[in-house]
Amino acid sequence: MPRKKHPKKDIEDALQYAEQHGWVIEVGGSHAWGRMYCPYNDNSCRCGEFCIASIWSTPKSPVNHARQVRRVIDNCTAQRNHNFKE
């Protein structure tokens, strides 16, 4: 079953970018719209700091939050190491 779309277009585009890079999006949570999980969650990935990221439903600036989501994906050390091995 496809996941529920995020109401803010910029954030939805960033979530689709995350899915293209293998990240898993789970909708729901106590204070967030959802969370995204790194597919390479391992010990070398910055102590897990960037392996899970919250997705807010109504951020003050949707554009900045979308930029932040993309930055988490692009700065994933485990993904970078995986791409170098290929």
C-alpha positions as CSV (number, residue, x, y, z in Angstrom):
1,M,0.0,0.0,0.0
2,P,1.5,3.4,-1.0
3,R,2.2,5.8,1.9
4,K,0.1,8.9,2.6
5,K,1.4,12.0,0.8
6,H,2.8,14.9,2.7
7,P,0.5,18.0,2.5
8,K,3.5,20.3,1.6
9,K,4.7,19.9,-2.0
10,D,8.3,20.7,-1.3
11,I,8.5,18.2,1.5
12,E,6.7,15.5,-0.5
13,D,9.3,16.1,-3.3
14,A,12.1,15.6,-0.7
15,L,10.5,12.4,0.6
16,Q,10.3,11.0,-2.9
17,Y,14.0,11.9,-3.3
18,A,14.6,9.9,0.0
19,E,12.7,6.9,-1.3
20,Q,14.7,7.0,-4.5
21,H,17.9,6.6,-2.4
22,G,16.4,3.7,-0.5
23,W,15.3,5.5,2.7
24,V,12.1,4.1,4.3
25,I,9.3,6.6,5.2
26,E,7.0,5.7,8.0
27,V,3.9,7.9,8.5
28,G,2.8,8.6,12.0
29,G,4.3,9.3,15.4
30,S,3.6,11.3,18.5
31,H,4.6,14.8,17.4
32,A,5.8,14.4,13.8
33,W,4.1,13.6,10.5
34,G,6.5,10.7,10.2
35,R,10.1,9.5,10.2
36,M,12.5,8.4,7.6
37,Y,15.1,5.6,8.2
38,C,18.4,5.1,6.5
39,P,18.7,1.8,4.6
40,Y,22.4,1.5,5.7
41,N,21.8,2.0,9.5
42,D,25.2,0.7,10.7
43,N,27.7,1.6,13.5
44,S,29.9,3.7,11.2
45,C,27.1,6.0,10.3
46,R,27.9,8.9,12.7
47,C,26.7,7.0,15.8
48,G,23.2,6.8,14.3
49,E,22.7,10.6,14.4
50,F,21.6,10.7,10.8
51,C,20.0,7.2,10.5
52,I,16.6,8.5,11.6
53,A,15.1,11.8,10.8
54,S,11.7,13.3,11.8
55,I,9.4,14.8,9.2
56,W,7.3,17.6,10.5
57,S,3.7,18.1,9.3
58,T,3.6,21.9,9.5
59,P,7.2,23.4,9.7
60,K,7.6,27.1,9.9
61,S,9.3,27.0,6.5
62,P,8.4,24.0,4.3
63,V,11.2,24.9,1.8
64,N,13.9,24.9,4.5
65,H,12.6,21.7,6.0
66,A,12.6,20.0,2.6
67,R,16.2,21.3,2.2
68,Q,17.1,19.8,5.6
69,V,15.6,16.4,4.6
70,R,17.7,16.3,1.4
71,R,20.8,17.3,3.3
72,V,20.4,14.4,5.7
73,I,20.2,12.0,2.7
74,D,23.1,13.6,0.8
75,N,25.3,13.6,3.9
76,C,24.7,10.0,4.9
77,T,28.2,8.6,5.3
78,A,27.1,5.0,4.9
79,Q,25.4,5.8,1.6
80,R,28.5,7.6,0.4
81,N,30.7,4.6,1.3
82,H,28.3,2.2,-0.4
83,N,28.4,4.3,-3.6
84,F,32.2,4.3,-3.6
85,K,32.2,0.4,-3.5
86,E,30.1,0.1,-6.6
